[in-house]
Amino acid sequence: MYKSSQTYLNQTAYYAISNKTYNYILSIMLKTLFISVILCITVSAASQETENVNLIEYIKEVQKWNKQSNEMTLSFWIPNGYWELALKDNPQITQAVINQIKDAFKDYVFVCALDLDINNNGTMSYTPESDLRKTIFIKDSTNKQYDPLDKEEISSDALSLSEAIKPMFAQMLGQMGAGMHFYFFKITDEKGNPTINEYKKGEFTICHSGREFKYNLPLVTLLPPKVCPIDNASMKGNWDYCPFHGVKL
């Protein structure tokens, strides 16, 4: 598989929301996504709460790594609800702006993918977007396969935001950021409604670069915690039994 280690320096950005807030919002989005990547690489124990949802644990569920020898492969599903959790507590960002961002992405499954090799001399080489695009697809619970959308099939607002994020990733994460590519998928029912929702029961698998990354829904971090009847200890919302006492929750 051909790899390219060229630096991504293009700083082009399109304006999907008002000029006054656009650059600021993007910087917050990128800062949050940047922290997400770093935390999951270093397996930090820190946490951040937003309406009782631990954002770091949430990110660990949607950001999956496969590490084999010197190769690192990433599947980062960015659910639409992510933006609410990441931006809600910032007093300089209004709910109206958050809703604009969510509205831009609401019809799509938005995925960030990376396939990276760490060379012996410490440099990194990554799979170019066009090559990774040939390998990436999503399988739903019935094993139906969905390929990424072409640019012409994506709304201008969603495409503008994703295109603005790309060069910022390269700036903040260097070669690793340059190798992160964004893909849009459209997965709907017969009525045109999205079928993948982080709050609803289901499953799907993101495949690329010869790896599979399975997601079980709803996300555990979005479920209300359960309580052990023996010692009132908090348990994960998807657990049926207490792992310590064996009693039903």
C-alpha positions as CSV (number, residue, x, y, z in Angstrom):
1,M,0.0,0.0,0.0
2,Y,1.4,3.3,-1.1
3,K,2.1,5.8,1.8
4,S,2.8,9.5,1.7
5,S,4.6,11.5,4.4
6,Q,4.1,14.9,2.8
7,T,3.1,17.7,5.2
8,Y,-0.4,19.0,4.8
9,L,-0.2,22.8,4.8
10,N,-3.4,24.0,3.1
11,Q,-5.1,26.5,5.3
12,T,-8.3,27.0,3.2
13,A,-11.5,27.4,5.2
14,Y,-15.1,27.9,4.2
15,Y,-17.6,29.8,6.2
16,A,-20.6,27.8,7.3
17,I,-21.7,30.0,10.1
18,S,-21.3,33.8,10.8
19,N,-17.9,35.4,10.3
20,K,-17.9,36.8,13.8
21,T,-17.9,33.4,15.5
22,Y,-16.6,31.0,12.8
23,N,-12.9,31.0,13.6
24,Y,-13.5,30.9,17.4
25,I,-15.9,27.9,17.1
26,L,-13.5,26.0,14.9
27,S,-10.7,26.6,17.3
28,I,-12.8,25.2,20.2
29,M,-13.9,22.2,18.0
30,L,-10.3,21.5,17.1
31,K,-9.0,21.9,20.6
32,T,-11.6,19.4,21.9
33,L,-10.9,16.9,19.1
34,F,-7.1,17.4,19.6
35,I,-7.5,16.7,23.4
36,S,-9.7,13.7,22.5
37,V,-6.9,12.1,20.3
38,I,-4.1,12.8,22.8
39,L,-6.1,11.5,25.8
40,C,-7.0,8.2,24.0
41,I,-3.4,7.7,22.9
42,T,-2.0,8.3,26.4
43,V,-5.0,6.6,28.2
44,S,-5.4,9.5,30.6
45,A,-7.5,9.0,33.7
46,A,-8.9,12.5,33.6
47,S,-12.6,13.2,33.2
48,Q,-14.9,16.0,32.1
49,E,-18.6,16.0,33.0
50,T,-21.4,17.5,30.9
51,E,-24.9,16.8,32.2
52,N,-23.6,13.7,34.0
53,V,-22.0,12.4,30.8
54,N,-18.2,11.8,31.1
55,L,-16.9,13.3,27.9
56,I,-13.6,11.4,28.0
57,E,-15.3,8.0,28.5
58,Y,-17.7,9.0,25.7
59,I,-14.8,9.7,23.4
60,K,-13.1,6.4,24.3
61,E,-16.3,4.6,23.1
62,V,-16.3,6.4,19.7
63,Q,-12.6,6.6,19.1
64,K,-11.1,3.1,18.5
65,W,-7.4,2.3,17.8
66,N,-5.8,-0.8,16.4
67,K,-2.1,-0.9,17.1
68,Q,0.1,-3.6,15.6
69,S,3.9,-3.2,15.7
70,N,4.7,0.2,14.2
71,E,1.3,0.6,12.5
72,M,-1.6,2.6,14.1
73,T,-5.0,2.6,12.6
74,L,-7.8,4.8,13.9
75,S,-11.6,4.8,13.5
76,F,-13.1,7.9,15.1
77,W,-16.9,8.1,14.7
78,I,-18.1,11.6,15.6
79,P,-21.8,11.3,16.5
80,N,-23.9,14.4,16.1
81,G,-24.5,14.6,19.9
82,Y,-20.7,15.0,20.4
83,W,-20.9,18.7,19.5
84,E,-23.5,19.3,22.2
85,L,-21.4,17.6,24.8
86,A,-18.2,19.3,23.8
87,L,-19.4,22.8,23.4
88,K,-22.5,23.2,25.6
89,D,-20.7,24.5,28.7
90,N,-18.7,27.2,26.9
91,P,-20.4,30.5,27.7
92,Q,-19.2,32.1,24.5
93,I,-20.9,29.6,22.3
94,T,-24.7,30.0,22.1
95,Q,-27.1,27.1,21.7
96,A,-28.1,28.5,18.3
97,V,-24.5,28.1,17.1
98,I,-24.3,24.5,18.5
99,N,-27.6,23.8,16.7
100,Q,-26.1,25.1,13.4
101,I,-23.2,22.7,13.7
102,K,-25.4,19.8,14.6
103,D,-27.8,20.7,11.7
104,A,-24.9,20.6,9.3
105,F,-23.9,17.0,10.2
106,K,-27.3,15.6,11.2
107,D,-27.9,13.6,8.0
108,Y,-24.6,11.8,8.0
109,V,-22.4,9.3,9.7
110,F,-19.2,11.4,10.1
111,V,-16.0,9.4,10.5
112,C,-12.3,10.4,10.9
113,A,-9.9,7.7,9.8
114,L,-6.1,7.3,10.0
115,D,-3.7,4.6,8.9
116,L,-0.2,5.4,10.1
117,D,3.2,3.8,10.1
118,I,6.0,5.0,12.5
119,N,9.3,4.6,10.7
120,N,12.6,3.6,12.3
121,N,13.9,7.1,12.1
122,G,11.0,8.4,14.0
123,T,9.1,10.0,11.1
124,M,5.5,9.0,10.3
125,S,4.1,7.9,7.0
126,Y,0.3,7.8,6.4
127,T,-2.1,6.5,3.8
128,P,-3.3,9.3,1.5
129,E,-7.0,10.2,1.5
130,S,-7.6,8.8,-1.9
131,D,-6.1,5.4,-1.1
132,L,-7.8,5.1,2.3
133,R,-11.1,6.0,0.6
134,K,-10.8,2.9,-1.5
135,T,-10.7,0.7,1.6
136,I,-13.2,2.4,4.0
137,F,-16.8,1.3,4.3
138,I,-19.5,0.8,6.9
139,K,-21.4,-2.4,7.6
140,D,-24.8,-2.2,9.4
141,S,-26.3,-4.9,11.6
142,T,-27.5,-6.8,8.5
143,N,-24.0,-6.7,6.9
144,K,-25.2,-4.2,4.3
145,Q,-22.2,-2.2,3.1
146,Y,-22.1,1.5,2.6
147,D,-19.3,3.4,0.8
148,P,-18.3,7.0,1.6
149,L,-20.1,9.8,-0.2
150,D,-18.4,11.9,-2.9
151,K,-18.1,15.6,-2.3
152,E,-21.0,16.3,-4.7
153,E,-23.3,14.2,-2.4
154,I,-22.5,16.2,0.8
155,S,-24.2,19.5,1.8
156,S,-22.1,22.6,1.5
157,D,-22.3,23.3,5.2
158,A,-21.1,19.9,6.3
159,L,-18.4,19.9,3.7
160,S,-17.2,23.4,4.6
161,L,-16.8,22.5,8.3
162,S,-15.0,19.3,7.6
163,E,-12.7,21.0,5.1
164,A,-11.9,23.7,7.6
165,I,-10.9,21.2,10.2
166,K,-8.4,19.3,8.1
167,P,-5.5,21.9,8.0
168,M,-6.0,22.6,11.7
169,F,-5.5,18.9,12.5
170,A,-2.2,19.1,10.5
171,Q,-1.1,22.2,12.4
172,M,-1.9,20.8,15.8
173,L,-0.9,17.1,15.3
174,G,1.8,17.4,12.6
175,Q,2.1,14.3,10.4
176,M,-0.4,12.4,12.5
177,G,-3.0,15.2,11.9
178,A,-2.1,15.4,8.2
179,G,-3.0,11.7,7.9
180,M,-6.4,12.0,9.5
181,H,-9.1,12.0,6.8
182,F,-12.8,12.7,7.1
183,Y,-15.6,10.7,5.4
184,F,-19.3,11.1,5.2
185,F,-21.8,8.2,5.0
186,K,-25.5,8.2,4.5
187,I,-27.3,5.3,6.2
188,T,-31.0,5.7,6.4
189,D,-34.2,3.7,6.5
190,E,-36.9,3.5,3.8
191,K,-38.3,6.8,5.0
192,G,-34.9,8.6,4.7
193,N,-34.3,8.7,8.5
194,P,-30.8,8.0,9.8
195,T,-30.6,4.5,11.3
196,I,-27.4,5.0,13.3
197,N,-28.0,6.9,16.6
198,E,-25.8,6.8,19.7
199,Y,-28.9,6.8,21.9
200,K,-30.7,3.9,20.2
201,K,-30.1,0.2,20.2
202,G,-28.1,-1.1,17.3
203,E,-24.7,-1.9,16.0
204,F,-22.4,-1.1,13.0
205,T,-18.8,-1.7,11.9
206,I,-16.4,0.8,10.4
207,C,-13.9,-1.0,8.1
208,H,-10.7,0.4,6.6
209,S,-7.1,-0.6,6.0
210,G,-7.8,-4.2,6.6
211,R,-9.2,-3.5,10.1
212,E,-12.7,-3.7,11.6
213,F,-14.0,-1.4,14.4
214,K,-17.4,-2.5,15.8
215,Y,-19.7,-0.1,17.7
216,N,-22.5,-1.3,19.9
217,L,-25.3,1.1,20.6
218,P,-26.5,2.9,22.6
219,L,-23.2,4.2,23.9
220,V,-22.7,3.0,27.5
221,T,-21.8,6.5,28.7
222,L,-25.2,7.8,27.6
223,L,-27.1,5.2,29.7
224,P,-28.1,6.1,33.2
225,P,-25.9,4.2,35.7
226,K,-27.3,1.2,37.6
227,V,-26.9,0.6,41.3
228,C,-25.8,-2.6,43.1
229,P,-28.5,-3.6,45.6
230,I,-25.9,-5.0,48.0
231,D,-23.6,-1.9,48.5
232,N,-25.3,0.8,46.4
233,A,-22.1,1.0,44.2
234,S,-22.6,2.7,40.8
235,M,-22.5,0.3,37.9
236,K,-22.4,0.8,34.1
237,G,-25.8,1.2,32.5
238,N,-25.4,-1.8,30.2
239,W,-24.5,-4.3,33.0
240,D,-27.3,-6.7,33.9
241,Y,-25.5,-8.1,37.0
242,C,-23.0,-6.8,39.6
243,P,-19.6,-8.2,38.7
244,F,-18.6,-8.3,42.4
245,H,-21.7,-9.8,44.0
246,G,-23.4,-11.6,41.1
247,V,-26.8,-10.0,41.8
248,K,-29.2,-8.7,39.2
249,L,-29.1,-4.9,38.8
